[in-house]
Amino acid sequence: MTTTTHEPLVLRKRDDRGVITLTLNRPQAFNALSEGMLEALQVELDAVARDETARVLVLAAAGKAWCAGHDLKEMRSAPSLDYYRTLFGQCGKVMMALQKLPLPVVAKVHGVATAAGCQLVAMCDLAVAARTAKFAVSGVNLGLFCSTPSVALSRNLSRKAAFEMLVTGDFISADEAQAKGLVNRVAEPEQLDAAVEALVASIVAKPRVAVAMGKQLFYRQIESGIEAAYNEASQTMACNMMDEHALEGVQAFIEKRKPAW
């Protein structure tokens, strides 16, 4: 696929279930996160956040690679400390927008994901990868430790597994990524669409409010001490239990029938 200057950097598709697919669309640059790409992605994520009928967001990419990280040519064109602070701040805002969305985000990874691209996978709530996909935080190979990707990576992998990736810059396979906790499921390339759809279908079968409340609590409690986490979780469960979907779900279980959602 060839991208012209007239094509959007992020493509958007929505189905009748409220499943939105955003596709990174700089295939000729391996979907590197240029300033323009980050801006376009932020605009789309903000729109998804406002869509009260959205159920799941799938993050995909066009071309051979999934995402090669930051655009190094752009980064090197006018180096300054202020510029780099602004750029990495912009990237961090996009990454946090994924976590703040009130719906699950699924990375659909068909190819290589490196540096900030690997960070992008880690910041998605869920990830499904083709068996041919590869992952690395390879900045250290250029003398640049992947500090911002380390934040996401260390919250997905064990400490030693994350640190090994960060200090070696070595690639890991999709199967290794699954074993280490970076991705949930691995499928053969021709089965990637079906594997993503199976996960999405399972999510959209659940009440939106329960999933939204659960996602918000999940990240809030994971950054808290255990006592504070239990307090947060107790409050969330109490509020969730008062929702009509939960009340119906429990009643359906008691009556041994399917819930009428």
N, C-alpha and C positions, 0 to 999 in steps of 0.2 A: 504493500500500500504506500502511495506517495502523498505526502501532505503538501498542499500549496499554502501560500501566505493567506489565502482567503478562508481556509478551514479553521474552525475553532481549535484551540489547544486542548480543550476538554469537551468531549462529546457526551450528550445526555440522552438517556432513553428511560421511559417509564412504562410499566405495564399496568393492566387493570387491577392488579392486586396491591398496587402501591410499592412495587419493587423498582427501585431506581438504579440504573447502571451508569456510572461515570467512567468514561474511557480516556485515559491519557493519550494524547494524539500528537506526539512529536516523534514518530517512528524513525525518521531520518537522523535524529539526535538521541536515539535510544531512550526517548521520553525523559530526558534530563530535566531536572526541576529548575528551569530558568526563572527569572523574576516574573516573566509573563505567565509561565505555567503555574507558578504559585498563586499569582493574582487570580487567574481563571479558576483554579481549584477552590480558592477561598470563596469566590462569588457563588460557585455551584454548591458548596457546602452550606453557606449561609441560606441559600434558597431551600435546600433540603431541610434545614433546621426549622424553617417557617412552614413547611408543608405538614399539616396536622394529619394527613392521610397517608403519609409515607410509612412503610413498614420495615423495609430492609434496604440498605445501600450496598451495592456491589461495586468495588473499585477494580477496574480492568485496565488494559493497556493495548495499544495497537502496535503492530510490527513485531520484529524479532525479539526485542528485549522488553522486560516489564518496566523497569526504571533504573537508570544508571546513576542515580543520585544527583547532586548539584551539577550545574553546567559549568565545568571548569574553565572553558574558554571565556565565558562571560565573567566569571569570578576573577580571572587574571587580567582582564582588559583595563581595569582602573582600580588597582588595589589601594585601599585605605582602611584604617581601623573603623571609622564610622560606617563605611559602606558594608563591611563584613558584619558589623554588629546589627545593622538594619536587615541585611539579607538573612542571617541566621535567626533573628527575631521574627521575621516574616514567616520563615519555614516553621518555627516553633508554634506560631499561631495556627497555621494550617494543621499541624499534627494534633494540637489540642482540640481543634474544632472537630476532628474525627471522634475523639473520646467524649466530647460534650454532646454530640448528637443524641437525641432521645430514641435512637433505633440502632440495631446492630449493623456494623459495617463489616463486610466480608471482602477480603482481598482475593482476587482471582488471578493467580500468578502463573503465567504460561512460560515465562522466560527468566533471564537473569535479573536479579534485584540486588544492587550494590549500594553501599554507603547510605546516603539519605533515602535511597530506594528500598533498602533493607529496613531502614527505620520506618518507612511508610507501611511496610508489611506488618511490622511489630506494633504499630499504633492502631491498626485495624483490630476490631474485637475478635475476629475470626479470620482464618486464612486457609484457602484450598489451593494446592499447587500441583502443576503437572510434574510428573516424575522427572522430566528433563530440565526443570527449573533449577537454578543455582543461586546461592545467597552468599554475600560477603559484606563485611564492613572494612573496605580496603584502603581507606584514607591513609593509614599508617605506612603503606607502601610508597606513598608520595611525601612522607614526612609530616602528614597531617592526621593526628589521632582523631578518630570519629567520636568526638565528645558528645555532640547532641544525639547521634544514633545510640550512644551507650545508655542514655536515659531510658529509651524504649526497650533496647535489647536486654538490659539488666532486669527489666520488669516482665520479661517473657521467658528467658532462659535462667538456668542456675548461674550463680556468680562466676564459677570457674569456666563454664562453657561460654558465657558471654565474654569474659575477659580474654579467653584464648582467641576467640574470633577477632576481638579488637586489637590485640597486640601482634597477631600473625598476619591479619588481612587475608587469610586463606579462604577459599570457597568451600562451602558445604553443599551437599546434594539435598534434594527435596526430602529424601528419606531421612537423612541426618537432621534436617530442619524439623521434621515431625518428631523424631526421637528427642530432640533437645527442647521442644515446646514452642518453636517459632511458627509452625503451621499445624493446623488441626487434622487435615486430610490430604492424602496424596493420591492422584489418579493418573492413569495413562493419558497422554495428551489428547487423544481422541475422545476420552471420557470426561474431560475437565468440565465441560458445560453441564453434563448430567450430574456430576458430583457437586457442583455449586448449586444446581437447582434442587437437589435432594436436601441440602442444608437449608436453603432459603424456604422451601416448602414446609419444612418442619417448624421454622420460626413463625411464618405467617399464619400457621394454624393455631397459634397461641394469641391470647388477648394483647392488643397493642399496649394498653396501659400497664399491664403486669411486666412486660418486657422493658418498657421505658423506665418504670420505677426501679426494676431490678438492675438495669445497666447503670443508672445513676448511683445507686447504693453500692454496687460492686466496686466501682473505682474510688468512691468516697471512703469506704471502709478499708480498702487495701492499703491506703496511705495513712491509716490511723493505727494507734495502739490497739491491742486486742479488746480492752474494756470499752474504749470509745467505739470500736467497731461493733461490738455487741449492742451497745445502746442505739447506735444508728440503725442497725439491722432490725432491732425490735420495733422501733418506731415505723420503719418502712413496712414491715410485715403487718403491723396493726392497721396502717392506712390502706395497704393493699387488700387486706381481708375485708375492709368495708366497701371495696369496689364491687359493683354488681356482677362483674364477670367472675370474680373469685367466689362470691356467695353462690352463684349458679353452679360453678365448677364443683364446689364442695357438696352442694345439695345433689348434684348429678352423681357424684361418687357414692354418696349415701344410698341413693335410689338405684344404683347400679345401671346407669344409663349414660349416654353421651351428653355432654353439656350443650345447651342451646345458645351458643354465642352468635 
